[in-house]
Amino acid sequence: MTTLPPPAPGAAPASRGPRTAAQSTDLTKFAWLSIAAAVATIALKTGAWSLTGSVGLLSDAAESTVNLVAAVVALIALKVAAKPATEQFLYGRAKAEYFSAAVEGAMIFVAAAVILVTAVERFVHPQPLENVGVGLLISVAASVLNGAVAMVLLRAGAKHRSITLKADGKHLMTDVWTSVGVVAGVGLVWLTGWERLDAVVAFAVGVNIIVTGIGLVSESIAGLLDKVLPDEDNAVITEILRRRTDGQVTFHGLQTREAGQQKFMNVHVLVPDEWTVKQGHDYIEDLEHELLGALPSLTVITHLEPISDPASYDDIPVAHIPIHEGTGHDSSRPPGTV
């Protein structure tokens, strides 16, 4: 175990506050990119619709309008989430990103409703299409732009664990596939002369958008309700705790959660009764450094307890992550008890 400097005078090491990683990364540049792409695609797709009169292309343009609103909301959310912790918001404001995803999901539902109503009306009253070739070329150009920006957002969202960027990227990628379907449908209308197919394509777009919206809202709700960290992160944490479990020290009561880019964990550390406060403090310092080395965005909260005291086993949370499952080690009761 690495020996670390003693705590500052007045520190209370037995029950520690959070060991926090670096502040959230400012991701607003990606939101600006999304806004620029949305403005460009709206202009292109609206032009394609005005040239052709296709309700399918109109539905595609409507979805891009939702993209613009969502990108603006994302920009605001990312600015709020990037602010440092204050006396009022001690853990920062990372959860602001979940509100962005929820708003984007709600906007998707509104766009879908408009598209479905328009599609039904056009199916009942079909109209011929004009300038289809030029309109389709414009729509393809808009789709290529959306696809490129979507890939950038998805990669940034995965790298920085940003639900806002992932939601925006997924939405744009859905828009790309929607546009592919619309282009194919309008092309078939052009080739076959079956005008009602344009309305059928638009209706399918509306249904697809609803599915996307449901996914975004569900993910946002899960984040606001303190969803547990992903399995791969929990595996990293439990592996470190298992490796450190020996004849003297063990752990229980592990809980984890995520809030936007930030990850949180708390765990009870059970040490020999005869350890001094400094020994316990140094051990926890070393443990926290190792955890942060493996998961840099992790905030660690530990609670130090004497291993042989029965009271140390009365406060294990009902809902917790098993640390020693399958190892033959039992940390749910004092050593030597049955």
C-alpha positions in Angstrom: 0.0 0.0 0.0 1.3 3.4 -0.9 1.9 5.7 2.1 0.3 9.1 1.5 0.7 12.4 3.3 -1.3 12.7 6.6 -4.6 14.5 6.5 -4.8 18.3 7.0 -5.4 19.4 10.6 -9.1 19.2 11.4 -9.9 16.6 8.8 -12.4 13.9 9.6 -11.2 10.8 7.8 -13.5 8.1 9.4 -16.5 9.0 7.3 -15.2 10.7 4.1 -16.9 13.1 1.8 -16.7 12.7 -2.0 -13.4 12.4 -3.8 -14.3 14.1 -7.0 -12.8 13.9 -10.4 -12.2 16.9 -12.7 -15.0 19.2 -13.7 -17.3 18.3 -16.6 -15.9 19.0 -20.0 -17.4 21.9 -21.9 -19.2 20.3 -24.9 -21.0 23.3 -26.2 -18.9 23.4 -29.4 -20.7 20.2 -30.5 -24.1 21.8 -29.8 -23.1 24.7 -32.1 -22.1 22.2 -34.8 -25.6 20.6 -34.4 -27.3 23.9 -34.7 -25.4 24.8 -37.9 -26.2 21.5 -39.4 -29.9 21.8 -38.5 -30.1 25.3 -40.1 -28.4 24.0 -43.3 -30.6 20.9 -43.6 -33.8 22.8 -43.0 -32.9 25.1 -45.8 -32.1 22.3 -48.2 -35.1 20.1 -47.3 -37.5 22.9 -47.4 -36.2 23.8 -50.8 -36.7 20.2 -51.9 -40.3 20.2 -50.7 -41.1 23.5 -52.3 -39.8 22.2 -55.7 -41.6 18.9 -55.6 -44.7 19.4 -53.4 -43.9 16.0 -51.8 -45.5 15.5 -48.4 -42.7 12.9 -47.7 -40.1 15.6 -48.2 -42.1 18.0 -46.1 -42.1 15.4 -43.2 -38.3 15.2 -43.6 -38.0 19.0 -43.4 -40.3 19.0 -40.3 -38.0 16.5 -38.5 -35.0 18.8 -39.2 -36.9 21.7 -37.6 -37.2 19.5 -34.5 -33.4 18.9 -34.8 -32.9 22.7 -34.6 -35.0 23.2 -31.5 -33.4 20.2 -29.9 -29.9 21.5 -30.7 -30.7 24.9 -29.1 -32.0 23.1 -26.0 -28.9 20.9 -25.9 -26.7 24.0 -26.1 -28.4 25.5 -23.0 -28.3 22.2 -21.1 -24.6 21.6 -21.9 -23.8 25.2 -20.7 -25.6 24.6 -17.4 -24.0 21.1 -17.0 -20.5 22.5 -17.5 -20.8 24.9 -14.6 -18.7 24.1 -11.6 -20.2 23.0 -8.3 -21.4 25.8 -5.9 -22.7 26.1 -2.4 -26.2 25.6 -3.7 -25.3 22.8 -6.2 -22.7 20.8 -4.3 -22.5 18.0 -6.9 -22.7 20.3 -9.9 -25.5 20.4 -12.5 -24.7 17.5 -14.7 -28.4 16.3 -14.6 -29.4 19.3 -16.7 -28.5 17.1 -19.7 -31.4 14.7 -19.0 -33.8 17.6 -19.3 -32.5 18.3 -22.7 -33.1 14.7 -23.8 -36.6 14.8 -22.4 -37.4 18.0 -24.3 -36.0 16.6 -27.5 -38.2 13.5 -27.0 -41.2 15.7 -26.5 -40.5 17.7 -29.6 -40.2 14.5 -31.6 -43.7 13.5 -30.6 -45.0 16.9 -31.7 -43.3 16.6 -35.1 -44.6 13.0 -35.5 -48.2 14.2 -34.9 -47.9 16.9 -37.5 -46.4 14.5 -40.0 -49.1 11.8 -39.4 -51.9 14.2 -39.8 -50.4 15.6 -43.0 -49.8 12.2 -44.4 -53.4 11.1 -43.9 -54.7 14.2 -45.5 -52.4 13.7 -48.5 -53.5 10.0 -48.8 -57.1 11.1 -49.0 -56.3 13.9 -51.4 -53.2 12.8 -53.5 -51.4 15.4 -55.6 -48.9 15.0 -58.4 -45.2 15.7 -57.7 -42.9 18.1 -59.7 -39.2 18.6 -60.2 -38.6 15.3 -58.4 -35.0 14.7 -59.7 -33.7 18.0 -58.4 -35.6 17.7 -55.1 -34.2 14.3 -54.5 -30.6 15.4 -55.1 -31.0 18.3 -52.6 -32.4 15.9 -50.0 -29.5 13.5 -50.5 -27.1 16.3 -50.0 -28.8 17.2 -46.7 -28.7 13.6 -45.6 -25.0 13.3 -46.2 -24.4 16.5 -44.1 -26.6 15.1 -41.3 -24.8 11.7 -41.3 -21.4 13.4 -40.9 -22.5 15.5 -38.0 -24.4 12.6 -36.4 -21.1 10.5 -36.4 -19.2 13.4 -34.7 -21.9 13.8 -32.0 -22.2 10.0 -31.3 -18.4 9.7 -30.9 -18.2 12.7 -28.7 -21.2 11.5 -26.6 -19.6 8.1 -26.1 -16.2 9.6 -25.3 -17.5 12.2 -22.8 -20.5 10.1 -21.5 -22.9 12.9 -22.5 -26.5 11.8 -22.9 -27.3 15.1 -24.6 -24.8 14.5 -27.4 -25.8 10.9 -27.7 -29.5 11.8 -27.9 -28.7 14.5 -30.5 -26.5 12.1 -32.5 -29.1 9.3 -32.4 -31.8 11.8 -33.6 -29.7 13.0 -36.5 -28.8 9.4 -37.5 -32.5 8.6 -37.4 -33.1 11.6 -39.6 -30.6 10.2 -42.1 -32.3 6.8 -42.3 -35.7 8.6 -42.5 -34.3 10.7 -45.4 -33.1 7.5 -47.2 -36.7 6.1 -46.9 -38.2 9.3 -48.1 -35.9 9.6 -51.1 -36.6 5.9 -52.0 -40.4 6.4 -51.6 -40.5 9.7 -53.6 -38.4 8.1 -56.3 -40.9 5.2 -56.5 -43.7 7.7 -56.8 -41.8 9.4 -59.6 -41.2 6.1 -61.4 -44.6 4.4 -60.9 -47.0 7.4 -60.8 -48.7 6.1 -57.7 -49.2 9.4 -55.8 -50.6 7.9 -52.6 -47.2 6.2 -52.0 -45.8 9.6 -51.0 -48.3 9.8 -48.2 -47.6 6.2 -47.1 -43.8 7.1 -46.9 -44.6 10.2 -44.8 -46.8 8.1 -42.4 -44.0 5.6 -42.0 -41.6 8.5 -41.2 -44.0 9.7 -38.5 -44.2 6.2 -36.8 -40.4 5.9 -36.9 -40.0 9.3 -35.2 -42.3 8.2 -32.4 -40.2 5.2 -31.7 -37.1 7.4 -31.5 -38.9 9.8 -29.1 -39.9 7.0 -26.8 -36.3 5.8 -26.5 -35.0 9.3 -25.7 -37.6 10.0 -23.0 -37.0 6.6 -21.4 -33.3 7.2 -21.2 -33.8 10.6 -19.7 -36.2 9.3 -17.0 -33.7 6.6 -16.1 -31.0 9.2 -15.6 -33.1 11.5 -13.5 -34.0 8.5 -11.3 -30.3 7.8 -10.6 -29.8 4.8 -12.8 -26.9 2.5 -11.8 -23.6 2.8 -13.7 -23.2 0.5 -16.8 -22.1 -3.0 -16.1 -18.6 -2.4 -17.5 -18.0 0.4 -15.0 -19.4 -1.7 -12.1 -17.1 -4.5 -13.1 -14.0 -2.3 -12.9 -15.0 -1.1 -9.4 -15.8 -4.5 -8.0 -12.6 -6.0 -9.5 -10.5 -3.4 -7.6 -12.5 -4.0 -4.3 -12.1 -7.8 -4.7 -8.4 -7.5 -5.3 -8.0 -5.4 -2.2 -10.0 -7.8 0.0 -7.7 -9.8 2.2 -7.6 -11.2 5.7 -7.8 -7.7 7.2 -9.9 -5.5 4.9 -13.2 -6.1 3.1 -16.1 -4.1 1.6 -19.8 -4.1 1.3 -22.8 -1.8 0.5 -21.5 -0.8 -2.9 -23.9 1.6 -4.7 -23.3 3.5 -8.0 -25.1 6.0 -10.1 -24.5 8.3 -13.0 -25.5 11.9 -13.8 -24.6 13.1 -17.3 -20.8 12.9 -17.6 -20.3 12.3 -13.9 -20.2 8.9 -12.1 -20.7 8.3 -8.4 -20.1 5.4 -6.0 -20.2 4.9 -2.3 -19.0 1.9 -0.4 -18.3 0.8 3.2 -14.7 -0.1 4.0 -14.3 -2.5 6.9 -10.9 -2.5 8.5 -9.3 -4.1 11.6 -10.6 -2.8 14.9 -7.1 -1.9 16.1 -6.2 0.3 13.2 -5.6 4.0 14.1 -7.5 6.8 12.4 -4.4 7.6 10.3 -4.1 4.0 9.1 -7.7 4.0 8.0 -7.3 7.4 6.4 -4.2 6.4 4.4 -5.8 3.2 3.2 -8.9 5.0 1.9 -6.7 7.7 0.2 -4.8 4.9 -1.6 -8.1 3.1 -2.6 -9.6 6.3 -3.9 -6.5 7.1 -6.0 -6.7 3.6 -7.6 -10.4 3.9 -8.4 -9.9 7.3 -10.0 -7.0 6.0 -12.0 -9.4 3.4 -13.5 -12.4 5.7 -13.8 -11.3 9.3 -14.0 -14.8 10.8 -14.0 -15.7 8.9 -10.8 -16.7 10.6 -7.5 -15.9 8.2 -4.6 -17.6 8.3 -1.2 -16.4 5.9 1.4 -17.5 5.0 4.9 -14.9 3.5 7.3 -16.1 0.8 9.8 -14.5 -1.6 12.3 -14.7 -5.1 10.8 -15.6 -7.0 14.0 -18.3 -4.7 15.2 -21.8 -6.2 14.6 -23.1 -2.6 14.1 -21.0 -2.3 11.0 -23.3 -4.8 9.3 -26.6 -3.2 10.3 -26.4 -0.4 7.7 -25.9 -2.4 4.5 -28.3 -0.8 1.9 -31.2 -3.1 0.8 -30.3 -2.3 -2.9 -26.6 -2.7 -3.5 -24.1 -4.3 -5.9 -22.7 -7.6 -4.8 -18.9 -7.3 -4.6 -17.8 -10.8 -3.5 -20.5 -12.9 -5.3 -19.1 -16.2 -6.4 -15.8 -15.8 -4.6 -16.7 -17.7 -1.4 -16.2 -14.5 0.7 -19.0 -13.2 2.9 -18.9 -9.6 4.0 -22.4 -9.4 5.3 -21.5 -10.4 8.9 -18.5 -10.2 11.2 -15.7 -12.7 10.7 -16.1 -15.8 12.8 -19.9 -15.6 13.0 -22.3 -18.2 11.6 
